[in-house]
Amino acid sequence: MSRPIRKAVFPVAGLGTRFLPATKAIPKEMLTVVDKPVIQHVVDEAREAGIEHFIFVTGRNKAVIEDHFDKQYELDDTLARRNKAEAIEILKAQLPKAGATSFTRQQEPLGLGHAVWCARDIVGDEPFALILPDMLHQAKRGCLAEMIDVYNEAGGGNVIATYEVPDDQTHQYGIVGRGEALGKGFKMTSMVEKPAKGTAQSNLAISGRYILQPEIFDLLSRQEPGAGGEIQLTDSMLKLADSQPFSGFAFEGKVFDTGSKIGFLTANVAYGLAREEVSAEFRAEIEALLKG
């Protein structure tokens, strides 16, 4: 029997330099896609998948993320006195239960692997999900929920979500090799970070969603700095693959890198068009703009 996935780690310590000056005082994870911060979108995905405990690895000037997932009594009181029942229900629905959030600091920007390692004591000795907030996954059913299906079908192990990228762009991504089908997933045959042009075994890029076993923490604690002088998660996953199985999941929805300007703008358009209450008017405005 595979152990349940109860906890999810969200690395949110990045500086967001690609969005300056917007991120000078506001964390990039709090930039909004339509009417929800990016971080709320990915937390909602985790909640849909049954995650019970949300672990945020933060840095300096990120306290507003903690405030976002807390009650604001003044706001609640004002909304109640103004009979804003719908707004009150929206806030209640997005608020995690008491004790369901934890925050820990990554004091130095030493890479994704180091950020994951910082969550070790909160995760403990159990498998966990890792969600990169920059990467929004849009589909009728959330990516992490689908990955947990793959995890259960495989009887445990590790799972990495992927999505198809153009063949001539594979050198820009972490790429996995695809083996035999395993239910909803597939057996991973390789994992390469930014392979040289023309050498990739597939066009399946890692999309920022992982299910990992706790043994990754010991490997990260001994991991030497890799590319960019940082502790690279991929390096430790490759070592873990020597002793544990890895399954892949090919996500068939849309993936948006909101850490880039184009990805962020595209996500706003896609999520806006998917919102029934604004889609028709929004589409008309876009068409008018395109006509010039």
N, C-alpha and C positions, 0 to 999 in steps of 0.2 A: 504494500500500500504506500502510495506517495504521501508525504506529509503535506498538509494544507498550506497554501500561500496566504498568510494573514497580514504580512507587513510589506510596505512599499517604501523605498528610499527615493527622495527627490533631491538631486544636487542643484542648489540654487545660489551658490556662492559666486558665480561669474560676474564680471564687472559690466558686461554689456557694452563694450567700447564701440561696437559697430552701430550703436544707436545714440551715441552722444550727439547733441546735448540732452536728448530726452531722458537718458538714463543717469544723468548727473545726480539727481536727487530721488529718482524713482527706479526701483529694481526692474530690470527688463522683464522679469516674470510677472510684473504687475501691469504691463502694457496690455491694453484690452483688445481682444478679438470680438468684434461687435460690442456686447455689453458685459462680457466677463473677462477678468484677467487671464492671461495664458495659464498661470498656475492653477486657476480654478477649473479650466477645461481638463487638465490632466488628472487632477484630484477626482473630478467627476468620473473620468474613465476608470480610475482605480476603485472607486466606490461601486460602480456598476459590476466590477469583477469580483466583488466580495471582500475587498481589502478592509481590514479592521483598524489598522494602526498606520498612521502617516508620519514618516520620518523625514524631516527637512534638514539638509546639510547647508547651513547658511554661512554668511560672512558679514563683514562690517556693512552698515547702512542697509541692512535687510530686515529691520525690525517690523516694517510695515507688512511683510508677509505674515508674520506671527499675529499682528493685529487683525489682518484680514480674516483669519480663521478663529477669531474670538468674538464674543458678544460685544456690542456697543450699546450700552444701556441708554445713553442720551439719544442715539438715533432711533432705537426701538421705541422709546417713550414719545419722541416727536412724531414718528409714523403712526403710533396708536392714537395720539390726540388728534391727528389729522385724518383718521379713519382710512389709512392707506393699507388695507388688509392684504391686498395682493402683494405689495412690496414686502410686507412682514413675512408672508408665507415663502416668498422667494429666498429671503435671507435665512429663514429657518431651515429650508430644504438644503441649503448649501453649507450649513454649519456642521462640522464633525461633532460627534458625541464628546462629552467631557472625558478627558484623559486619552483621547484617541490620536492626539498629535504630540510629536516630540521634536525638539529643535536642538541641533548641535552645531558647533562652529568649526569651520575649516579656516584656521588662522592664516594660512598661506596658500596661494594659488599653485598647488603642486600637481594638478592634473586630476582627471576623472577618477583614476584608480585610487588616489589619495582621498578624494572626497568620499568614495564608497567605504574605504577603510575607516574613516572617521565615524561611521554609523555602526561599527562593529558591536559595541557594548549594548546598543539599543536593540539591534536585530537579534543578537544572541545566537544560539546554536539551532537555527532553523532556516529553511529556504526562504527567499524573499524576492520581491519584484524590484527592479530598478527602472525608473522612468525618467528620461531626460525631458524636462519641461519644454525645451525649445521645439521639440518635434511633436506637432499636433497630427493625430491620426483621425481622419473623418470617415465614418462608416455607420451603417445602421446598428451594428453591434461593435462594441469597443474592442480595440486590438488586444488589450490585456486579458479580457474575458476569453477571447479565442485562444490566446497563448496558454491559459490555464487549462483549457480543454486538451490542448496538445500535451501539456505536462502530465495530466492525469492519464491520457491514453498511453503515454510512454512509461508510466509507472514511476515518474520522478525524473531525476537528472536535471539538466539545464536546458533552457529554451531561449533562442534569440529570434526576434522578429526581423523580417527583411521586407524589402519592396524592390520592384524592378526599376532599374535606371538605364538610360541609353548606353549601349555597348561602348561608345566612344567616350564615356564619362566615368567608367568603372575605376580609373586610376585616382579619382577624387574621393573614394569611399572605402570603408571597410567592407570587404566582399567575402561571402561564404560560398563554399561548394555544395551543390545539391546532390544527394544520393537517393536511395530508395524511399518511397512514400511510407509514412508512418501515420495512418489515419489522416487527420487534418494537417499534420506536419510532414517533415522529411528528415532523414538522417543527414547530419552535416558531415561533409568529407574534408573540409578545409576552412580556414579563416585567415584572411590576409588583410592587413591594414594598408590601404592605398597601393595596390599592386602596380607594377610597371605597365605602361600601355601595351595592350595586346597579350597580356599574360593571365588575365582574370579567368577563373574556371567557370564563372557564371556572371550574370548581370544582377544578382541579388545583393543589395546593399543593406548593411545593418541600419535599422531605423530608429534606434534609441529606446528600445523596449527589451528587457532581459528578465529571465527568471534564473536565479543563481543559488547554488548550494552554499552553505556557510563556510565550507573549506576555502572559498575564495579569499577570505579575510587573512588567513595565515599566509597564503601566497602573496597577497598584496603587502603584508608587513615585511616580506623579504625581497620584494621586487626592486630591482635596480632601476634608476631613471632611464627612460627610453627617449623617444622622439621629443624634441623641445625641452629636454631636461626634466620631463614630468613623469610621474608614475602612471603608466599606461594600463588601463583596464584590460585591453586586448592581450597584452603580454602575459598577464596572469591567467586569463581565460585559456590561452593556448597551453599553459602548463596544466591547468585543471583538466583540459581535454585529454591529457595523457592517462588520467585515471578515472574519469567520469564521462558518461555519454552526453552529447549535445544534440538537441533537436532544433531544427529550423522551422519557422512559420512564415509563409509568404503572405503578407497582408495585401488584400486586394482593393482596399479603399484608397483614399487620397492622403498623401503625406506632405506636410508643409513645414519647412524649416523656418520657424518664426524668429530665429536668431539672425536671419538675413533680411534685408529690406524687402527684396522681391518676395520672399516666402511669407513675410509678415503681411504685406499688402494683399497677396493672393489669398491668404487664409481669411482675411477680413471679407473679401469678395465672396469666397466659397461659402463661408459660414453665414454671411448675410443672405445670400441667395437661398440657403437652406432653411431660413427662418420664415415660416408661413406668414407671420403677421407683417413682414416688411418686404418679402421677396418681390412681389409684383411691382411695387413702387420703386424699389431699389434697382431692379432690372431696367425699368424705364429710364431712370436717371443715368445708368451706365451707358445704355444705348444712345441717349442724347449726347453724352460726353464724347462718345466714339464718333458720332456724326460730325462733331466739331462745330 
